[in-house]
Amino acid sequence: MTDALKLDGESLLALVTQLREWAMALGFSQIGVADVDLSSAEPGLLAWLNNGFHGDMVYMARHGIKRARPAELVPGTVRVITARMDYLPRATPDTPDDWQAVEWQHLHAPAEASVSVYARGRDYHKVLRSRLQKLAERLAEAVGPFGHRVFTDSAPVLEVELASRSGIGWRGKHTLALHREAGSMFFLGEIYIDLPLPVSQPVSSHCGSCSACIDVCPTQAIIGPYRVDARRCISYLTIEHDGPIPEELRAAMGNRIYGCDDCQLVCPWNKYAQRSTLPDFDPRAPLTHASLLQLWAWSESDFLHHTEGGPIRRIGYERWRRNLAVGLGNALRAQPDAQMTAALQSARENASELVREHIDWALAQG
């Protein structure tokens, strides 16, 4: 047994206090500790998978119930350190105090391209993973070697379940974690550990009778409180799904070409969303006020250059063009535009089969 595992209760409690201080210095906003018994979450997970709500995300079914069993994923795990990192960009002209109103205006400008707020800066996987690892190393310096593994949306982990059990927030009706003083504009990360740290207390839910997130969803992907059919979700369709966008959902996508923030924009708790303390999530110029046509003009090398180090690159150029074609089609339906039509027509011949299908659909909307 390592020295770390021999710490008494008082020392472990003091260690959690220190852990929070180290985490704040690394840019995290909140730290919690969860137990590993998630058995009560297993029926809901299995029902979600059995209904096929995970769509093409086959890894969800492949890992199955292991998502609810941390000690099976990482043997020896007895606790999970949960971390919250706010990502609302620092106050700039691109993210003013009335940022929610600005985002709504953006969504109602058909010719503009809308990219989810979280995706306009650096790839959060890289930011959180490196800082979680530093936090684990700082902990090891204090207590000696201990078993651990870091996760950031990168393995079969029930992140929101762990976050809600450890006091990071509660599960909103849109299934995202919510915090009374931070809304939902934050990332989650975890460190699976073999240290018996004292667990944090969960917080109560404060959604009440509000159904704003359910009502606003453009594609009715939130099929009921705490239930999302990913196959209808615009974030899933524009990011995870690699085939044709279902025709019946294309019009509802509007100008959303990567992700969707509607359920967060409408949530009353996000008036309390906290600004990030890090420059990593500041928006990059090409993704803030670009028009659909400007992004359509990108070559593949342009795409790779402008998305370097960011989360958008993972979908690849073909899916990027597919999403843009849908956006252009929706813009043409709102207002016929000769330049958009010409741009689509000129790209059709050399487009892949997937992109050509969406170009043809877009042209038919004008």
KEKE-3310 file (N, C-alpha, C; in steps of 0.2 Angstrom, whole numbers, plus 5000, padded with zeros to 4 digits):
npx = (5004:5003:5010:5001:4988:4987:4983:4974:4957:4956:4967:4964:4953:4958:4967:4958:4954:4966:4967:4957:4962:4974:4968:4960:4971:4975:4966:4953:4936:4929:4929:4925:4921:4917:4908:4910:4900:4888:4876:4863:4861:4862:4850:4844:4854:4855:4842:4842:4852:4846:4835:4841:4845:4858:4862:4874:4884:4893:4902:4897:4887:4896:4905:4895:4888:4899:4902:4895:4902:4915:4925:4927:4931:4943:4953:4954:4950:4942:4937:4931:4938:4930:4929:4926:4926:4925:4919:4914:4919:4932:4927:4924:4923:4917:4911:4900:4893:4879:4878:4870:4859:4865:4869:4857:4853:4862:4859:4847:4851:4852:4862:4874:4887:4884:4893:4895:4897:4907:4916:4924:4936:4952:4954:4945:4948:4961:4965:4959:4964:4978:4979:4972:4980:4991:4986:4984:4997:5002:4995:5001:5014:5011:5006:5013:5016:5001:4987:4979:4969:4966:4952:4943:4930:4933:4932:4923:4913:4902:4899:4891:4883:4892:4896:4885:4883:4893:4892:4895:4885:4867:4858:4851:4835:4839:4849:4862:4874:4870:4873:4869:4876:4884:4877:4877:4888:4901:4915:4917:4928:4937:4946:4950:4953:4963:4962:4954:4946:4936:4919:4910:4895:4880:4870:4854:4841:4836:4827:4814:4797:4801:4802:4809:4821:4817:4806:4812:4821:4827:4825:4817:4824:4825:4816:4809:4809:4825:4829:4836:4836:4849:4850:4842:4848:4856:4869:4874:4871:4879:4892:4895:4888:4891:4886:4873:4863:4848:4834:4822:4826:4835:4830:4828:4840:4845:4857:4866:4881:4891:4888:4876:4868:4856:4847:4855:4856:4843:4841:4837:4846:4859:4861:4869:4881:4898:4913:4927:4944:4954:4964:4963:4950:4945:4937:4942:4946:4942:4930:4920:4913:4910:4903:4892:4896:4909:4916:4913:4921:4933:4947:4953:4965:4964:4954:4961:4971:4964:4957:4967:4972:4960:4943:4935:4942:4941:4930:4933:4935:4926:4913:4912:4910:4898:4889:4890:4884:4870:4867:4869:4858:4847:4848:4846:4833:4827:4831:4833:4849:4860:4874:4877:4870:4878:4890:4888:4884:4896:4904:4899:4903:4915:4913:4912:4901:4893:4893:4889:4876:4870:4872:4864:4852:4852:4852:4840:4832:4832)
npy = (4994:5011:5026:5036:5030:5028:5039:5047:5051:5065:5071:5068:5075:5088:5087:5088:5101:5108:5103:5109:5122:5121:5118:5129:5138:5132:5136:5130:5130:5124:5110:5094:5078:5062:5047:5029:5021:5020:5013:5016:5023:5015:5008:5019:5022:5011:5010:5021:5018:5006:5011:5017:5030:5035:5035:5035:5034:5023:5019:5021:5011:5001:5001:5001:4996:4999:5012:5016:5011:5014:5008:4997:5001:5008:4998:4997:5010:5021:5033:5048:5062:5077:5090:5107:5118:5134:5141:5152:5165:5177:5194:5203:5213:5203:5195:5201:5209:5206:5194:5183:5188:5193:5182:5176:5185:5183:5170:5173:5178:5173:5172:5172:5162:5151:5145:5135:5141:5136:5130:5140:5143:5136:5119:5110:5098:5097:5107:5105:5092:5092:5101:5094:5083:5090:5094:5081:5077:5087:5083:5071:5075:5079:5068:5057:5043:5038:5028:5033:5041:5051:5060:5068:5070:5059:5045:5030:5038:5043:5058:5069:5063:5060:5073:5079:5071:5075:5088:5097:5102:5101:5090:5096:5098:5097:5089:5093:5098:5109:5124:5135:5147:5148:5143:5134:5134:5127:5116:5098:5088:5073:5064:5048:5040:5031:5034:5036:5049:5061:5062:5074:5084:5082:5094:5101:5101:5114:5117:5117:5120:5124:5123:5128:5124:5113:5117:5126:5119:5116:5105:5097:5088:5086:5075:5074:5078:5077:5068:5065:5063:5059:5057:5067:5079:5094:5097:5084:5080:5089:5086:5073:5064:5056:5054:5058:5072:5070:5074:5079:5086:5096:5110:5115:5116:5129:5141:5135:5128:5121:5112:5117:5129:5133:5127:5131:5145:5149:5146:5151:5151:5153:5167:5169:5164:5160:5169:5163:5161:5159:5162:5153:5150:5161:5168:5164:5174:5170:5163:5170:5181:5177:5174:5162:5161:5165:5155:5144:5147:5142:5132:5115:5116:5128:5126:5117:5125:5136:5129:5123:5116:5118:5112:5110:5104:5090:5085:5085:5090:5087:5084:5097:5104:5099:5103:5117:5117:5114:5125:5136:5132:5134:5148:5152:5149:5158:5170:5173:5172:5177:5175:5166:5155:5153:5150:5138:5130:5130:5123:5110:5100:5095:5090:5078:5063:5064:5078:5083:5079:5087:5099:5099:5098:5111:5120:5118:5124:5138)
npz = (5000:4996:5003:5001:5001:5015:5022:5035:5039:5042:5036:5023:5021:5022:5011:5000:5001:4998:4985:4978:4979:4971:4959:4956:4953:4941:4932:4933:4938:4948:4959:4963:4972:4968:4972:4967:4964:4953:4951:4951:4940:4929:4923:4916:4907:4899:4894:4886:4876:4871:4865:4854:4854:4853:4841:4827:4836:4839:4848:4860:4863:4862:4873:4882:4898:4905:4906:4917:4927:4935:4941:4934:4922:4925:4935:4952:4955:4967:4969:4961:4955:4950:4939:4934:4921:4916:4900:4893:4883:4888:4891:4877:4862:4854:4862:4871:4886:4885:4878:4875:4869:4858:4852:4848:4839:4829:4825:4818:4806:4791:4782:4788:4797:4809:4823:4837:4853:4861:4853:4846:4850:4857:4856:4868:4873:4873:4882:4894:4897:4898:4909:4919:4920:4926:4938:4944:4945:4954:4965:4967:4970:4983:4991:4987:4975:4967:4960:4945:4932:4919:4912:4898:4891:4884:4885:4890:4901:4912:4913:4916:4926:4936:4939:4944:4955:4963:4967:4957:4950:4944:4934:4920:4911:4898:4898:4901:4913:4926:4935:4949:4949:4938:4927:4912:4904:4903:4903:4907:4917:4922:4935:4938:4953:4965:4978:4994:4995:5004:4999:4989:4993:4984:4974:4975:4962:4951:4941:4941:4935:4923:4905:4895:4887:4881:4873:4864:4856:4840:4832:4840:4848:4861:4869:4880:4897:4903:4893:4878:4861:4852:4838:4832:4836:4833:4836:4836:4823:4815:4819:4825:4816:4801:4789:4776:4781:4788:4777:4782:4793:4789:4786:4799:4804:4800:4800:4807:4808:4815:4829:4841:4851:4856:4867:4878:4876:4879:4892:4908:4918:4913:4912:4922:4918:4919:4915:4906:4913:4906:4891:4881:4876:4869:4855:4839:4825:4811:4814:4820:4814:4802:4785:4777:4764:4764:4772:4764:4753:4757:4754:4756:4762:4768:4777:4786:4790:4797:4807:4815:4830:4835:4840:4829:4818:4819:4812:4799:4782:4772:4779:4785:4773:4769:4780:4778:4765:4768:4777:4767:4758:4767:4769:4756:4754:4763:4757:4741:4732:4720:4721:4730:4724:4713:4718:4724:4713:4705:4713:4713:4703:4706:4719:4733:4733:4744:4748:4736:4736:4746:4740:4729:4736:4742:4731:4727:4735:4733)
capx = (5000:5007:5009:4995:4982:4987:4981:4968:4951:4957:4972:4961:4949:4963:4969:4953:4954:4972:4966:4953:4966:4978:4964:4959:4977:4976:4960:4947:4931:4926:4931:4921:4923:4911:4909:4910:4894:4883:4872:4856:4861:4862:4844:4843:4859:4853:4836:4844:4855:4841:4831:4845:4846:4865:4863:4880:4890:4893:4906:4892:4885:4902:4907:4889:4887:4905:4901:4892:4906:4922:4930:4928:4935:4950:4953:4957:4947:4937:4934:4932:4938:4927:4931:4922:4930:4920:4922:4912:4925:4933:4923:4927:4917:4914:4907:4899:4889:4873:4880:4865:4855:4869:4869:4851:4853:4867:4855:4842:4854:4853:4868:4880:4888:4884:4897:4894:4902:4913:4921:4927:4943:4956:4951:4945:4951:4969:4966:4957:4968:4984:4978:4970:4986:4995:4983:4986:5005:5003:4993:5006:5019:5009:5005:5017:5013:4994:4984:4975:4969:4963:4948:4940:4925:4937:4931:4916:4913:4896:4902:4886:4881:4897:4896:4879:4884:4899:4890:4896:4878:4862:4857:4846:4831:4842:4854:4868:4875:4868:4875:4866:4880:4888:4874:4879:4893:4907:4917:4918:4934:4938:4952:4949:4959:4962:4963:4947:4945:4929:4915:4906:4888:4876:4865:4847:4839:4832:4824:4807:4792:4803:4803:4812:4825:4813:4802:4816:4825:4824:4823:4813:4828:4824:4810:4806:4814:4831:4829:4838:4837:4854:4849:4839:4851:4860:4876:4876:4871:4884:4898:4896:4885:4896:4882:4869:4859:4841:4831:4817:4829:4839:4828:4828:4847:4846:4864:4871:4886:4895:4885:4870:4868:4849:4845:4859:4855:4837:4841:4838:4852:4865:4863:4875:4887:4905:4919:4934:4950:4960:4963:4962:4943:4944:4936:4946:4943:4938:4924:4916:4908:4911:4897:4892:4900:4916:4918:4912:4926:4939:4950:4954:4971:4962:4951:4965:4975:4960:4955:4972:4972:4953:4939:4931:4946:4940:4925:4935:4933:4919:4908:4912:4906:4891:4886:4889:4879:4864:4866:4867:4852:4842:4849:4843:4826:4825:4832:4837:4855:4864:4881:4876:4868:4884:4895:4886:4884:4903:4907:4896:4906:4921:4911:4911:4894:4890:4893:4885:4869:4868:4872:4858:4846:4853:4850:4832:4828:4832)
capy = (5000:5017:5031:5040:5026:5027:5045:5047:5055:5072:5072:5067:5081:5094:5087:5091:5109:5109:5101:5115:5128:5120:5118:5136:5141:5130:5138:5127:5134:5120:5103:5089:5071:5057:5039:5026:5017:5023:5008:5018:5027:5010:5007:5025:5022:5005:5012:5026:5014:5001:5015:5019:5037:5036:5036:5032:5034:5016:5018:5022:5004:4996:5002:4999:4998:5001:5019:5017:5007:5017:5003:4992:5005:5008:4994:5001:5017:5021:5040:5052:5069:5080:5097:5111:5124:5139:5142:5158:5169:5183:5200:5206:5215:5197:5192:5207:5207:5204:5189:5179:5192:5194:5175:5175:5189:5179:5164:5175:5181:5167:5172:5172:5156:5150:5140:5134:5146:5132:5128:5145:5144:5130:5112:5110:5092:5098:5112:5101:5086:5094:5104:5089:5080:5094:5093:5075:5077:5091:5079:5065:5078:5080:5062:5051:5040:5035:5026:5038:5041:5058:5059:5074:5068:5055:5038:5029:5041:5047:5064:5073:5059:5061:5080:5080:5067:5078:5095:5102:5105:5096:5088:5100:5095:5096:5083:5096:5100:5116:5127:5141:5153:5147:5141:5127:5136:5125:5109:5094:5083:5069:5060:5042:5039:5025:5038:5037:5056:5062:5064:5080:5083:5084:5100:5100:5103:5120:5118:5118:5118:5127:5119:5132:5121:5108:5121:5130:5114:5117:5098:5093:5082:5084:5072:5074:5081:5073:5063:5068:5058:5062:5057:5073:5084:5097:5096:5077:5079:5092:5084:5066:5060:5056:5053:5063:5075:5068:5079:5082:5090:5101:5116:5117:5118:5136:5143:5131:5123:5116:5113:5121:5132:5135:5126:5135:5152:5151:5144:5157:5151:5156:5174:5169:5160:5164:5170:5159:5165:5158:5165:5148:5150:5167:5166:5165:5178:5167:5159:5174:5185:5174:5173:5156:5161:5166:5149:5140:5148:5139:5126:5110:5118:5134:5123:5114:5130:5140:5125:5120:5117:5119:5106:5109:5100:5083:5083:5085:5095:5084:5086:5104:5107:5096:5107:5123:5117:5115:5132:5140:5131:5138:5155:5154:5149:5164:5176:5171:5176:5174:5174:5159:5150:5152:5147:5131:5127:5130:5117:5104:5095:5092:5088:5071:5061:5066:5085:5085:5078:5093:5105:5099:5100:5118:5123:5117:5129:5145)
capz = (5000:4995:5008:4999:5003:5022:5025:5039:5037:5043:5031:5016:5020:5021:5004:4996:5001:4994:4978:4976:4978:4965:4953:4954:4950:4935:4928:4934:4942:4954:4960:4967:4973:4968:4974:4960:4964:4949:4949:4950:4933:4924:4919:4911:4902:4895:4890:4881:4871:4868:4860:4848:4854:4852:4833:4825:4840:4841:4854:4866:4864:4863:4880:4886:4905:4908:4907:4924:4932:4935:4944:4929:4917:4928:4941:4958:4956:4972:4969:4954:4955:4945:4938:4930:4918:4912:4894:4890:4882:4891:4888:4871:4857:4851:4868:4876:4892:4882:4873:4873:4864:4852:4848:4845:4833:4824:4822:4814:4801:4788:4778:4793:4799:4817:4826:4844:4857:4864:4847:4842:4852:4856:4857:4875:4875:4875:4887:4900:4898:4901:4916:4924:4922:4930:4944:4946:4946:4960:4970:4968:4974:4990:4994:4984:4969:4967:4954:4943:4925:4917:4906:4896:4885:4879:4886:4893:4907:4913:4915:4920:4932:4941:4941:4948:4962:4967:4968:4952:4948:4943:4927:4918:4907:4892:4900:4903:4920:4927:4941:4950:4949:4932:4921:4909:4899:4906:4902:4913:4916:4928:4937:4942:4958:4970:4985:4997:4997:5006:4993:4990:4993:4978:4975:4972:4955:4951:4934:4942:4930:4916:4899:4889:4883:4877:4869:4859:4852:4833:4829:4845:4850:4868:4868:4886:4902:4904:4887:4871:4855:4848:4831:4830:4839:4828:4838:4834:4816:4812:4822:4826:4811:4795:4783:4774:4786:4786:4774:4786:4798:4786:4787:4806:4806:4799:4799:4812:4804:4819:4835:4842:4858:4858:4874:4883:4876:4882:4899:4913:4923:4909:4914:4927:4916:4921:4910:4907:4915:4901:4884:4876:4873:4866:4849:4833:4820:4805:4816:4824:4810:4795:4782:4775:4758:4766:4774:4758:4749:4760:4751:4761:4766:4772:4782:4790:4793:4801:4812:4818:4837:4838:4840:4822:4813:4819:4808:4792:4777:4769:4783:4785:4767:4770:4784:4775:4760:4771:4779:4761:4756:4771:4767:4749:4755:4766:4752:4735:4731:4714:4722:4734:4719:4708:4722:4725:4706:4703:4717:4712:4699:4710:4726:4734:4733:4750:4748:4730:4738:4750:4736:4725:4740:4743:4725:4726:4740:4730)
cpx = (5004:5005:5002:4988:4982:4985:4975:4963:4952:4962:4969:4956:4953:4966:4964:4953:4960:4971:4962:4957:4971:4974:4962:4965:4978:4970:4954:4943:4929:4928:4926:4924:4917:4913:4909:4904:4888:4878:4865:4855:4861:4856:4843:4847:4857:4847:4837:4847:4850:4836:4834:4846:4853:4866:4869:4885:4890:4898:4902:4890:4890:4904:4901:4889:4893:4906:4899:4896:4913:4927:4932:4932:4942:4950:4957:4954:4942:4934:4935:4932:4935:4929:4927:4927:4926:4923:4919:4918:4926:4929:4927:4921:4913:4909:4905:4894:4882:4874:4875:4860:4859:4869:4863:4850:4857:4863:4849:4845:4856:4859:4875:4881:4888:4888:4896:4899:4908:4918:4925:4934:4947:4952:4951:4948:4958:4970:4965:4962:4974:4984:4976:4976:4991:4993:4984:4993:5006:5000:4998:5012:5018:5009:5009:5013:5006:4992:4979:4975:4964:4958:4945:4936:4929:4937:4924:4915:4906:4897:4897:4883:4886:4897:4891:4880:4889:4898:4892:4890:4873:4861:4850:4841:4834:4848:4861:4868:4874:4871:4872:4870:4885:4884:4876:4885:4900:4908:4918:4925:4934:4945:4950:4955:4958:4963:4956:4946:4937:4925:4911:4899:4885:4872:4859:4846:4835:4829:4816:4802:4795:4804:4806:4816:4822:4809:4806:4820:4823:4822:4819:4817:4827:4817:4806:4811:4819:4832:4831:4839:4843:4853:4845:4842:4856:4867:4878:4876:4877:4891:4899:4894:4890:4892:4878:4864:4852:4837:4826:4820:4834:4837:4829:4835:4849:4853:4869:4875:4890:4892:4879:4869:4861:4847:4849:4857:4848:4836:4842:4844:4859:4866:4868:4881:4893:4910:4925:4939:4955:4959:4962:4955:4941:4942:4941:4943:4939:4931:4919:4911:4908:4904:4898:4897:4907:4919:4918:4918:4933:4941:4951:4960:4969:4958:4956:4969:4970:4957:4960:4972:4965:4949:4936:4935:4944:4934:4927:4932:4927:4913:4907:4908:4899:4887:4884:4884:4872:4862:4865:4860:4846:4843:4846:4835:4823:4826:4836:4843:4859:4871:4881:4875:4874:4889:4894:4886:4891:4907:4905:4900:4911:4920:4911:4903:4890:4888:4888:4877:4866:4868:4866:4852:4846:4850:4843:4828:4828:4826)
cpy = (5006:5022:5035:5037:5026:5033:5044:5052:5063:5075:5072:5073:5087:5094:5089:5098:5111:5108:5107:5121:5127:5120:5125:5139:5138:5132:5135:5131:5131:5113:5100:5082:5067:5050:5036:5021:5021:5018:5011:5022:5021:5009:5013:5024:5016:5007:5016:5022:5009:5005:5018:5026:5039:5037:5032:5032:5027:5014:5018:5015:4999:4996:5000:5001:5000:5008:5021:5014:5009:5012:4997:4995:5006:5005:4998:5007:5016:5028:5043:5059:5072:5087:5101:5117:5128:5140:5148:5163:5175:5189:5203:5209:5209:5194:5197:5204:5204:5198:5184:5182:5192:5187:5174:5179:5186:5174:5166:5179:5176:5167:5171:5164:5155:5144:5140:5138:5142:5130:5134:5146:5138:5124:5111:5103:5093:5102:5108:5096:5087:5097:5099:5085:5083:5094:5087:5074:5081:5087:5073:5068:5078:5074:5056:5048:5037:5033:5031:5038:5047:5057:5066:5072:5063:5047:5037:5031:5044:5053:5068:5070:5060:5068:5081:5077:5071:5085:5100:5106:5100:5095:5092:5096:5093:5091:5086:5097:5107:5118:5134:5147:5153:5145:5134:5128:5134:5118:5105:5089:5079:5066:5054:5041:5033:5028:5038:5044:5056:5064:5070:5079:5086:5090:5098:5103:5110:5122:5119:5116:5121:5122:5122:5129:5116:5111:5124:5125:5114:5111:5094:5087:5081:5082:5072:5077:5075:5067:5066:5062:5061:5062:5063:5079:5087:5097:5089:5077:5083:5090:5077:5062:5061:5055:5059:5065:5073:5074:5083:5087:5096:5108:5119:5118:5125:5137:5140:5126:5119:5117:5117:5123:5134:5134:5129:5142:5154:5149:5150:5157:5153:5163:5174:5165:5164:5164:5165:5164:5164:5161:5160:5148:5156:5165:5168:5169:5175:5164:5163:5178:5183:5173:5165:5156:5161:5159:5144:5141:5145:5133:5121:5113:5124:5131:5121:5120:5134:5136:5122:5122:5118:5112:5105:5104:5093:5081:5082:5089:5093:5086:5093:5107:5104:5101:5114:5123:5117:5122:5137:5138:5134:5145:5157:5153:5155:5170:5173:5175:5173:5172:5167:5154:5148:5148:5139:5127:5126:5124:5111:5098:5091:5089:5081:5070:5064:5074:5087:5084:5084:5099:5105:5101:5108:5122:5123:5121:5136:5146)
cpz = (5000:5001:5007:5002:5011:5025:5029:5036:5037:5037:5024:5015:5019:5014:4999:4995:4997:4987:4975:4974:4972:4959:4951:4950:4943:4930:4929:4939:4948:4953:4965:4968:4973:4970:4967:4959:4960:4947:4947:4943:4927:4920:4914:4906:4897:4891:4884:4875:4868:4863:4854:4848:4853:4845:4831:4830:4843:4847:4861:4868:4865:4870:4885:4894:4908:4910:4915:4929:4932:4937:4939:4923:4919:4935:4946:4960:4962:4973:4962:4956:4949:4945:4933:4927:4914:4905:4890:4889:4886:4888:4883:4867:4854:4856:4873:4882:4890:4877:4871:4868:4857:4848:4845:4839:4827:4821:4818:4808:4796:4784:4782:4795:4807:4819:4834:4848:4859:4859:4844:4845:4852:4858:4865:4877:4877:4881:4894:4902:4901:4908:4921:4925:4927:4937:4948:4949:4953:4966:4972:4972:4981:4994:4992:4978:4971:4961:4952:4935:4924:4911:4905:4890:4881:4881:4889:4900:4907:4917:4919:4926:4937:4943:4945:4955:4966:4968:4963:4949:4948:4936:4925:4913:4900:4892:4902:4910:4921:4934:4942:4949:4942:4926:4919:4904:4902:4903:4908:4912:4923:4929:4941:4946:4962:4977:4988:4999:4999:5000:4995:4990:4986:4979:4972:4965:4956:4944:4935:4936:4923:4911:4893:4885:4879:4872:4863:4855:4845:4830:4834:4847:4857:4869:4874:4891:4903:4899:4881:4866:4851:4841:4828:4832:4834:4830:4835:4826:4812:4814:4822:4819:4805:4789:4781:4780:4783:4783:4778:4792:4796:4787:4794:4808:4805:4797:4803:4809:4808:4826:4835:4850:4860:4865:4879:4882:4879:4889:4903:4917:4919:4909:4919:4925:4917:4915:4911:4909:4911:4894:4879:4873:4870:4858:4843:4828:4814:4807:4820:4820:4803:4792:4779:4768:4759:4767:4768:4753:4751:4756:4757:4765:4770:4778:4788:4794:4798:4807:4816:4826:4840:4837:4833:4818:4813:4814:4801:4787:4773:4773:4784:4779:4767:4774:4781:4769:4763:4774:4773:4758:4760:4770:4760:4750:4758:4761:4746:4734:4725:4716:4726:4729:4715:4712:4723:4718:4704:4707:4716:4709:4702:4717:4727:4733:4738:4750:4742:4732:4741:4745:4732:4729:4741:4737:4724:4731:4738:4726)
residu = (MET:THR:ASP:ALA:LEU:LYS:LEU:ASP:GLY:GLU:SER:LEU:LEU:ALA:LEU:VAL:THR:GLN:LEU:ARG:GLU:TRP:ALA:MET:ALA:LEU:GLY:PHE:SER:GLN:ILE:GLY:VAL:ALA:ASP:VAL:ASP:LEU:SER:SER:ALA:GLU:PRO:GLY:LEU:LEU:ALA:TRP:LEU:ASN:ASN:GLY:PHE:HIS:GLY:ASP:MET:VAL:TYR:MET:ALA:ARG:HIS:GLY:ILE:LYS:ARG:ALA:ARG:PRO:ALA:GLU:LEU:VAL:PRO:GLY:THR:VAL:ARG:VAL:ILE:THR:ALA:ARG:MET:ASP:TYR:LEU:PRO:ARG:ALA:THR:PRO:ASP:THR:PRO:ASP:ASP:TRP:GLN:ALA:VAL:GLU:TRP:GLN:HIS:LEU:HIS:ALA:PRO:ALA:GLU:ALA:SER:VAL:SER:VAL:TYR:ALA:ARG:GLY:ARG:ASP:TYR:HIS:LYS:VAL:LEU:ARG:SER:ARG:LEU:GLN:LYS:LEU:ALA:GLU:ARG:LEU:ALA:GLU:ALA:VAL:GLY:PRO:PHE:GLY:HIS:ARG:VAL:PHE:THR:ASP:SER:ALA:PRO:VAL:LEU:GLU:VAL:GLU:LEU:ALA:SER:ARG:SER:GLY:ILE:GLY:TRP:ARG:GLY:LYS:HIS:THR:LEU:ALA:LEU:HIS:ARG:GLU:ALA:GLY:SER:MET:PHE:PHE:LEU:GLY:GLU:ILE:TYR:ILE:ASP:LEU:PRO:LEU:PRO:VAL:SER:GLN:PRO:VAL:SER:SER:HIS:CYS:GLY:SER:CYS:SER:ALA:CYS:ILE:ASP:VAL:CYS:PRO:THR:GLN:ALA:ILE:ILE:GLY:PRO:TYR:ARG:VAL:ASP:ALA:ARG:ARG:CYS:ILE:SER:TYR:LEU:THR:ILE:GLU:HIS:ASP:GLY:PRO:ILE:PRO:GLU:GLU:LEU:ARG:ALA:ALA:MET:GLY:ASN:ARG:ILE:TYR:GLY:CYS:ASP:ASP:CYS:GLN:LEU:VAL:CYS:PRO:TRP:ASN:LYS:TYR:ALA:GLN:ARG:SER:THR:LEU:PRO:ASP:PHE:ASP:PRO:ARG:ALA:PRO:LEU:THR:HIS:ALA:SER:LEU:LEU:GLN:LEU:TRP:ALA:TRP:SER:GLU:SER:ASP:PHE:LEU:HIS:HIS:THR:GLU:GLY:GLY:PRO:ILE:ARG:ARG:ILE:GLY:TYR:GLU:ARG:TRP:ARG:ARG:ASN:LEU:ALA:VAL:GLY:LEU:GLY:ASN:ALA:LEU:ARG:ALA:GLN:PRO:ASP:ALA:GLN:MET:THR:ALA:ALA:LEU:GLN:SER:ALA:ARG:GLU:ASN:ALA:SER:GLU:LEU:VAL:ARG:GLU:HIS:ILE:ASP:TRP:ALA:LEU:ALA:GLN:GLY)
# end
